Amino acid sequence: MQTPEEQLTEIQTAISQIITGAQEVWYNGQRVRKADLATLENRENTLLRRVRRKSRSGIRVRNITPYE
């Protein structure tokens, strides 16, 4: 299985190809359509969050109430 960083690179490459006009290609006489741009962008955002979270260091604590 690929790491989130590797997946992110592939997703960004696919997005770039779609933007530059490679949304559909012909392969062996059949039209092949790549994934929808919005779907790829959603996946990219998810992977970006994972990569950023992974690169943080230290302990992170949320939603605690301090003693008084």
N, CA, C and O atoms as a GROMACS GRO file, in nm:
protein
  272
    1MET      N    1   0.084  -0.119   0.000
    1MET     CA    2   0.000   0.000   0.000
    1MET      C    3   0.088   0.124   0.000
    1MET      O    4   0.193   0.128   0.065
    2GLN      N    5   0.044   0.223  -0.073
    2GLN     CA    6   0.121   0.346  -0.085
    2GLN      C    7   0.105   0.434   0.039
    2GLN      O    8   0.003   0.429   0.108
    3THR      N    9   0.207   0.513   0.065
    3THR     CA   10   0.200   0.609   0.174
    3THR      C   11   0.110   0.725   0.132
    3THR      O   12   0.086   0.745   0.013
    4PRO      N   13   0.060   0.802   0.229
    4PRO     CA   14  -0.021   0.919   0.193
    4PRO      C   15   0.054   1.016   0.102
    4PRO      O   16  -0.007   1.079   0.016
    5GLU      N   17   0.185   1.029   0.121
    5GLU     CA   18   0.264   1.119   0.037
    5GLU      C   19   0.266   1.071  -0.108
    5GLU      O   20   0.254   1.151  -0.201
    6GLU      N   21   0.281   0.940  -0.127
    6GLU     CA   22   0.281   0.883  -0.262
    6GLU      C   23   0.144   0.898  -0.328
    6GLU      O   24   0.134   0.931  -0.446
    7GLN      N   25   0.039   0.873  -0.251
    7GLN     CA   26  -0.096   0.890  -0.303
    7GLN      C   27  -0.122   1.035  -0.342
    7GLN      O   28  -0.182   1.063  -0.446
    8LEU      N   29  -0.074   1.126  -0.258
    8LEU     CA   30  -0.093   1.268  -0.285
    8LEU      C   31  -0.025   1.308  -0.416
    8LEU      O   32  -0.082   1.384  -0.495
    9THR      N   33   0.094   1.258  -0.439
    9THR     CA   34   0.165   1.287  -0.564
    9THR      C   35   0.085   1.238  -0.685
    9THR      O   36   0.074   1.309  -0.784
   10GLU      N   37   0.030   1.118  -0.676
   10GLU     CA   38  -0.049   1.064  -0.787
   10GLU      C   39  -0.176   1.144  -0.810
   10GLU      O   40  -0.213   1.171  -0.925
   11ILE      N   41  -0.243   1.182  -0.703
   11ILE     CA   42  -0.366   1.261  -0.714
   11ILE      C   43  -0.335   1.396  -0.778
   11ILE      O   44  -0.408   1.441  -0.866
   12GLN      N   45  -0.228   1.460  -0.734
   12GLN     CA   46  -0.192   1.590  -0.789
   12GLN      C   47  -0.153   1.580  -0.936
   12GLN      O   48  -0.180   1.672  -1.014
   13THR      N   49  -0.090   1.471  -0.975
   13THR     CA   50  -0.056   1.449  -1.116
   13THR      C   51  -0.183   1.433  -1.197
   13THR      O   52  -0.195   1.491  -1.305
   14ALA      N   53  -0.278   1.356  -1.146
   14ALA     CA   54  -0.405   1.336  -1.217
   14ALA      C   55  -0.481   1.467  -1.230
   14ALA      O   56  -0.539   1.494  -1.336
   15ILE      N   57  -0.482   1.548  -1.126
   15ILE     CA   58  -0.549   1.679  -1.130
   15ILE      C   59  -0.483   1.766  -1.236
   15ILE      O   60  -0.552   1.831  -1.316
   16SER      N   61  -0.352   1.768  -1.237
   16SER     CA   62  -0.279   1.847  -1.336
   16SER      C   63  -0.311   1.802  -1.478
   16SER      O   64  -0.329   1.886  -1.567
   17GLN      N   65  -0.318   1.673  -1.500
   17GLN     CA   66  -0.350   1.621  -1.633
   17GLN      C   67  -0.490   1.660  -1.676
   17GLN      O   68  -0.512   1.694  -1.792
   18ILE      N   69  -0.584   1.655  -1.584
   18ILE     CA   70  -0.722   1.694  -1.617
   18ILE      C   71  -0.728   1.842  -1.653
   18ILE      O   72  -0.794   1.880  -1.750
   19ILE      N   73  -0.659   1.924  -1.576
   19ILE     CA   74  -0.660   2.068  -1.600
   19ILE      C   75  -0.598   2.102  -1.737
   19ILE      O   76  -0.640   2.196  -1.803
   20THR      N   77  -0.498   2.023  -1.776
   20THR     CA   78  -0.432   2.051  -1.904
   20THR      C   79  -0.499   1.980  -2.022
   20THR      O   80  -0.444   1.977  -2.132
   21GLY      N   81  -0.616   1.922  -1.998
   21GLY     CA   82  -0.694   1.869  -2.109
   21GLY      C   83  -0.694   1.719  -2.128
   21GLY      O   84  -0.739   1.671  -2.232
   22ALA      N   85  -0.647   1.645  -2.033
   22ALA     CA   86  -0.642   1.500  -2.048
   22ALA      C   87  -0.751   1.430  -1.967
   22ALA      O   88  -0.728   1.325  -1.907
   23GLN      N   89  -0.870   1.488  -1.965
   23GLN     CA   90  -0.981   1.428  -1.890
   23GLN      C   91  -1.023   1.296  -1.954
   23GLN      O   92  -1.056   1.200  -1.883
   24GLU      N   93  -1.023   1.292  -2.086
   24GLU     CA   94  -1.062   1.171  -2.157
   24GLU      C   95  -0.954   1.130  -2.255
   24GLU      O   96  -0.890   1.215  -2.318
   25VAL      N   97  -0.934   1.002  -2.268
   25VAL     CA   98  -0.838   0.949  -2.364
   25VAL      C   99  -0.902   0.831  -2.436
   25VAL      O  100  -0.999   0.772  -2.388
   26TRP      N  101  -0.847   0.797  -2.552
   26TRP     CA  102  -0.892   0.680  -2.626
   26TRP      C  103  -0.789   0.572  -2.606
   26TRP      O  104  -0.669   0.595  -2.624
   27TYR      N  105  -0.835   0.453  -2.570
   27TYR     CA  106  -0.747   0.340  -2.546
   27TYR      C  107  -0.807   0.217  -2.611
   27TYR      O  108  -0.916   0.174  -2.575
   28ASN      N  109  -0.737   0.160  -2.707
   28ASN     CA  110  -0.787   0.043  -2.782
   28ASN      C  111  -0.926   0.066  -2.839
   28ASN      O  112  -1.011  -0.023  -2.834
   29GLY      N  113  -0.948   0.183  -2.892
   29GLY     CA  114  -1.076   0.214  -2.955
   29GLY      C  115  -1.188   0.247  -2.860
   29GLY      O  116  -1.302   0.265  -2.902
   30GLN      N  117  -1.159   0.256  -2.732
   30GLN     CA  118  -1.262   0.290  -2.634
   30GLN      C  119  -1.224   0.420  -2.563
   30GLN      O  120  -1.108   0.448  -2.536
   31ARG      N  121  -1.328   0.497  -2.536
   31ARG     CA  122  -1.306   0.622  -2.463
   31ARG      C  123  -1.297   0.591  -2.314
   31ARG      O  124  -1.384   0.524  -2.258
   32VAL      N  125  -1.192   0.641  -2.252
   32VAL     CA  126  -1.172   0.622  -2.109
   32VAL      C  127  -1.172   0.760  -2.044
   32VAL      O  128  -1.098   0.849  -2.085
   33ARG      N  129  -1.255   0.775  -1.942
   33ARG     CA  130  -1.265   0.903  -1.872
   33ARG      C  131  -1.202   0.888  -1.734
   33ARG      O  132  -1.232   0.793  -1.660
   34LYS      N  133  -1.116   0.981  -1.701
   34LYS     CA  134  -1.053   0.979  -1.569
   34LYS      C  135  -1.152   1.025  -1.463
   34LYS      O  136  -1.262   1.071  -1.495
   35ALA      N  137  -1.113   1.012  -1.340
   35ALA     CA  138  -1.200   1.050  -1.229
   35ALA      C  139  -1.243   1.196  -1.239
   35ALA      O  140  -1.175   1.278  -1.300
   36ASP      N  141  -1.353   1.226  -1.179
   36ASP     CA  142  -1.407   1.360  -1.176
   36ASP      C  143  -1.314   1.453  -1.098
   36ASP      O  144  -1.259   1.414  -0.995
   37LEU      N  145  -1.296   1.574  -1.148
   37LEU     CA  146  -1.204   1.670  -1.085
   37LEU      C  147  -1.242   1.698  -0.940
   37LEU      O  148  -1.154   1.704  -0.854
   38ALA      N  149  -1.369   1.715  -0.912
   38ALA     CA  150  -1.413   1.744  -0.774
   38ALA      C  151  -1.379   1.628  -0.681
   38ALA      O  152  -1.340   1.651  -0.567
   39THR      N  153  -1.394   1.506  -0.728
   39THR     CA  154  -1.360   1.389  -0.647
   39THR      C  155  -1.211   1.386  -0.617
   39THR      O  156  -1.170   1.359  -0.504
   40LEU      N  157  -1.131   1.415  -0.718
   40LEU     CA  158  -0.986   1.418  -0.698
   40LEU      C  159  -0.945   1.529  -0.601
   40LEU      O  160  -0.857   1.509  -0.518
   41GLU      N  161  -1.009   1.645  -0.613
   41GLU     CA  162  -0.976   1.756  -0.523
   41GLU      C  163  -1.013   1.723  -0.379
   41GLU      O  164  -0.941   1.759  -0.286
   42ASN      N  165  -1.125   1.655  -0.358
   42ASN     CA  166  -1.164   1.613  -0.223
   42ASN      C  167  -1.061   1.516  -0.165
   42ASN      O  168  -1.022   1.528  -0.049
   43ARG      N  169  -1.019   1.421  -0.247
   43ARG     CA  170  -0.918   1.324  -0.202
   43ARG      C  171  -0.785   1.394  -0.174
   43ARG      O  172  -0.716   1.359  -0.078
   44GLU      N  173  -0.750   1.492  -0.256
   44GLU     CA  174  -0.628   1.568  -0.234
   44GLU      C  175  -0.632   1.639  -0.099
   44GLU      O  176  -0.533   1.636  -0.025
   45ASN      N  177  -0.743   1.701  -0.067
   45ASN     CA  178  -0.756   1.771   0.062
   45ASN      C  179  -0.743   1.675   0.179
   45ASN      O  180  -0.678   1.707   0.279
   46THR      N  181  -0.803   1.557   0.167
   46THR     CA  182  -0.793   1.456   0.273
   46THR      C  183  -0.647   1.413   0.292
   46THR      O  184  -0.599   1.403   0.405
   47LEU      N  185  -0.579   1.388   0.182
   47LEU     CA  186  -0.439   1.345   0.190
   47LEU      C  187  -0.349   1.456   0.244
   47LEU      O  188  -0.255   1.430   0.319
   48LEU      N  189  -0.377   1.581   0.204
   48LEU     CA  190  -0.298   1.693   0.257
   48LEU      C  191  -0.310   1.702   0.408
   48LEU      O  192  -0.211   1.726   0.478
   49ARG      N  193  -0.431   1.683   0.459
   49ARG     CA  194  -0.451   1.686   0.605
   49ARG      C  195  -0.372   1.573   0.673
   49ARG      O  196  -0.310   1.595   0.777
   50ARG      N  197  -0.374   1.454   0.613
   50ARG     CA  198  -0.300   1.341   0.670
   50ARG      C  199  -0.150   1.368   0.671
   50ARG      O  200  -0.082   1.341   0.771
   51VAL      N  201  -0.098   1.420   0.562
   51VAL     CA  202   0.045   1.447   0.553
   51VAL      C  203   0.085   1.554   0.654
   51VAL      O  204   0.187   1.541   0.721
   52ARG      N  205   0.006   1.658   0.664
   52ARG     CA  206   0.037   1.766   0.761
   52ARG      C  207   0.032   1.714   0.904
   52ARG      O  208   0.118   1.746   0.986
   53ARG      N  209  -0.070   1.634   0.934
   53ARG     CA  210  -0.085   1.578   1.068
   53ARG      C  211   0.034   1.489   1.102
   53ARG      O  212   0.084   1.491   1.214
   54LYS      N  213   0.078   1.411   1.004
   54LYS     CA  214   0.189   1.319   1.024
   54LYS      C  215   0.319   1.394   1.049
   54LYS      O  216   0.406   1.344   1.120
   55SER      N  217   0.334   1.512   0.990
   55SER     CA  218   0.459   1.586   1.001
   55SER      C  219   0.469   1.668   1.130
   55SER      O  220   0.576   1.721   1.162
   56ARG      N  221   0.360   1.679   1.202
   56ARG     CA  222   0.365   1.753   1.330
   56ARG      C  223   0.439   1.671   1.433
   56ARG      O  224   0.441   1.548   1.428
   57SER      N  225   0.500   1.741   1.525
   57SER     CA  226   0.568   1.670   1.633
   57SER      C  227   0.511   1.716   1.766
   57SER      O  228   0.445   1.819   1.774
   58GLY      N  229   0.536   1.639   1.868
   58GLY     CA  230   0.489   1.674   2.000
   58GLY      C  231   0.351   1.617   2.030
   58GLY      O  232   0.292   1.547   1.948
   59ILE      N  233   0.302   1.649   2.147
   59ILE     CA  234   0.173   1.600   2.193
   59ILE      C  235   0.069   1.709   2.170
   59ILE      O  236   0.094   1.827   2.195
   60ARG      N  237  -0.046   1.668   2.123
   60ARG     CA  238  -0.155   1.762   2.102
   60ARG      C  239  -0.275   1.716   2.184
   60ARG      O  240  -0.320   1.602   2.172
   61VAL      N  241  -0.327   1.807   2.267
   61VAL     CA  242  -0.439   1.773   2.354
   61VAL      C  243  -0.552   1.869   2.324
   61VAL      O  244  -0.533   1.990   2.314
   62ARG      N  245  -0.671   1.812   2.311
   62ARG     CA  246  -0.789   1.895   2.283
   62ARG      C  247  -0.899   1.866   2.384
   62ARG      O  248  -0.906   1.758   2.441
   63ASN      N  249  -0.984   1.965   2.403
   63ASN     CA  250  -1.107   1.950   2.480
   63ASN      C  251  -1.086   1.896   2.621
   63ASN      O  252  -1.150   1.800   2.662
   64ILE      N  253  -0.995   1.957   2.693
   64ILE     CA  254  -0.978   1.917   2.833
   64ILE      C  255  -1.015   2.034   2.921
   64ILE      O  256  -1.005   2.150   2.881
   65THR      N  257  -1.056   2.003   3.040
   65THR     CA  258  -1.091   2.107   3.136
   65THR      C  259  -0.986   2.103   3.247
   65THR      O  260  -0.969   2.000   3.311
   66PRO      N  261  -0.917   2.214   3.270
   66PRO     CA  262  -0.813   2.215   3.375
   66PRO      C  263  -0.877   2.211   3.514
   66PRO      O  264  -0.988   2.258   3.536
   67TYR      N  265  -0.803   2.152   3.608
   67TYR     CA  266  -0.846   2.151   3.748
   67TYR      C  267  -0.834   2.290   3.805
   67TYR      O  268  -0.746   2.368   3.767
   68GLU      N  269  -0.923   2.320   3.896
   68GLU     CA  270  -0.915   2.451   3.962
   68GLU      C  271  -0.882   2.434   4.107
   68GLU      O  272  -0.871   2.532   4.180
   0.00000   0.00000   0.00000
